[in-house]
Amino acid sequence: MTTSTVRFAAVGLDHAHIHGQVAGLIAAGAEFVAMATDDPAAAIAVQVRERYPDVPVVDDPAALIARGDIDLIVTAAVPDRRGPIAVAALRSGKDVIADKPGCVSFSQLEEIEKAVAESGRFWSVTFSERFEVRSAIKAGELVRAGKIGTVIQTIGLGPHRIGDRGHLGGGAGRPDWFYDKARYGGILVDIASHQIDQFLFYTGSRTAEVVASSVGNFANPDKPGLQDFGDLLIRSENAQGYIRVDWYTPDGLPTWGDGRLMILGTEGYIELRKYVDIAGRPGGDHVFLVNHEGTQYVDCSDVQLTYYADLVNDVRDRTSTAAPQEHTFETMRLALTAQQQAVVRGAAQ
């Protein structure tokens, strides 16, 4: 392992997930050297500049990507821009960390795969609902320890709130691109990629197929570009999965969404209440384990999050410890497939 400092730049500051990405990389020892974005007036871009006033702002994103003194590009641009930014960065000899979804079309995914192959650099998509959640890491440890036998199914629920303050970045509402399917990719690409990532990971599946999928708009008929509901069935050689995502989180819930994951094994099951235990224990990261030994509440407070540290080491050492490249490709392929094949219902376009 080398000890040289990894230098990174942020290109695309449109989604609040950039805050976690930048903070994670800095905590892992990387140096934040510059930033650029298509829309400097975006609420999130303003926040990033305020949080890191000493980091230079470059007017031209393409010029920043081309610089030779940068190892890594991180992006949380508008989703349809993440693919082109990644391809440009890869072809400039840089590794890439993209917010999910990493791309919004099969053509973008094909270009990214080609650029990865030709450059020898990696493209990682930040599936934060696993990488940045202690309970999700703990569940993986329990599965690998054989606590519930062989995993045969996952049920992943990903509810969200349109008006969540943290995601608005101080803005008055969601930006226009949030309601434009061509820009955010559709709800199964945008959100369900999280749950597809988790299905593949917990079931140990290298590949899978989409059995059925649907999307709809049932609560926002004045915004037909918004898909406010989506679900899908997924199947691999050894496991099955059901995924449901939506934008219906009520204002009464004290967080942006009651994200849940249920992992069924041949000898027990695990349930995660990632962000809230409604009318129960305070805080997040609640894990419940049921097997032949009984029922157990699992404390996750000492679980280490390693995604960003692993990424920094992968840049230095040319390894693939944070997330296997083929896993990331397969996750986005399945999300795009589910979106493309989805039955469209309600007011959704």
Disulfide bonds with the S-S distance in Angstrom:
none
